[in-house]
Amino acid sequence: MNKIGLLLTFFFLIQTILYAQDWEPVSSLPNAFNQTHHSFGFALDGKGYVVTGSSPTGARSDFYQYDASSDTWTRLPDFPGSPRSFAIGDTWDGKAYFGFGADEFGTYLRDFWVFDPVDTSWTELATCSCLRRTHPTLVAHNGKVFVGLGGGEASNLNDWWEYDIATDTWAQKPDFPSAPRHHPFQFGIDEYIYTGFGHGNGFISDRWYRYDPVAEIWDEMSTLPAEGRVAGTQFSYNGKGYVLSGDGDDHRSMETGEFWVYDPQVDEWSELPPHPSTSRWAPASFIIDDEVYIINGQTEIGSDYIFETSIYKFDLAGNVSVDDVNGDETAITAFPNPFTEHLNVKLNEAYSDEKSRLRIFDMQGRLLYQSQEISDVMNFAQLPKGLLQLEVSNEAGLFYKTVVKM
């Protein structure tokens, strides 16, 4: 095969593996709570949680726990504050921080709570000194909680507040540097807070911003290379930020459940495999054991929104965008090649890492083997004969090697 043929084959293999990393269905919430939007989802100590939200009967105070090992949901005592929708929260240091939104009477809120999974208790904290609001930015990060933007009782907002977890106090900080808006996306990575997109007066944004809590300075970052969006879900994981689903720039469902990852080191966005069906308005999400779950929300059918009750999960540890693939054919040494049972796999020194993960796929992109470590000599007698694709991932990147099992 000539060099062009080899390159085309390599590209095809990479694409096959990328899109074989499918979203997998898991158990839906019980019928009493499986039709919601604007719920808050979070995970602590290996358990997932979903609390409050809008339903066909109005704002809810329900609280459920998810066990991934048994794929089951258990109802916990209701959230003790007002039933609500359009609320928001985040986790930090083993606890979840949650509040704001609107209650069952449409009254806007600004109360603030913390959940402790040790005794499954909710404790009310100091009320924000800010205006009442629905679906603002809220990020818990580095001992602080940052709250701003959102829909106010009179108009959209762009103020910015910092809550100190240690002192249970609020302080106002420099305003968000762009137009007021509600239901933005947000997450914290390293020393910074990121937020943007969202719905302002007459626009849905594709712009992205970074806040430095130490210098108290805002900077505009790279624009999302896609349409603007509102009312999706988001999270940070292993030093990158993720934006999942939501409505597009016409406030209607997008054709696919778009999934984007932001790398703050290079200030770039890359697209990942979308979740099934069209995008969802106001879903919840959480991460358990490197897998993200997308939960409930609504999808537009014609001129109507219908509740989505299906829940899917996606393996973040194995995700990759085409831009992340390292094409250096010398990165991995695998011998003998072809092999019958035993294979020696090594990364060259430039890409070596003690935490390297190995996965092996067949040519249809099916995962055949995975391990959190690489040994000098491994026994793969159980693998089928034929062409196999080795994938090694670590902090240095993602590397591939094709081998033949006889």
Secondary structure, DSSP 8 states (H G I E B T S, - for coil): --HHHHHHHHHHHHHHHHHHS--EEE----GGGSS-BS-EEEEETTEEEEEEEEETTEEEEEEEEEETTTTEEEEES--SS--EES-EEEEETTEEEEE-SEETT--B---EEEEETTTTEEEE----SS--EES-EEEEETTEEEEE--EESSSBB--EEEEETTTTEEEEE---SS--BBS-EEEEETTEEEEE--EETTEE---EEEEETTTTEEEE----SS---BS-EEEEETTEEEEE--B-TTSSB-SSEEEEEEETTTTEEEEEEEESSS--BS-EEEEETTEEEEE--EEEETTEEEE---EEEEESTT---GGGEE--TTSEEEESSSBSSEEEEEE-GGG--TT-EEEEE-TT--EEEEESS--SSEE-TTS-SEEEEEEEEETTEEEEEEEEE-
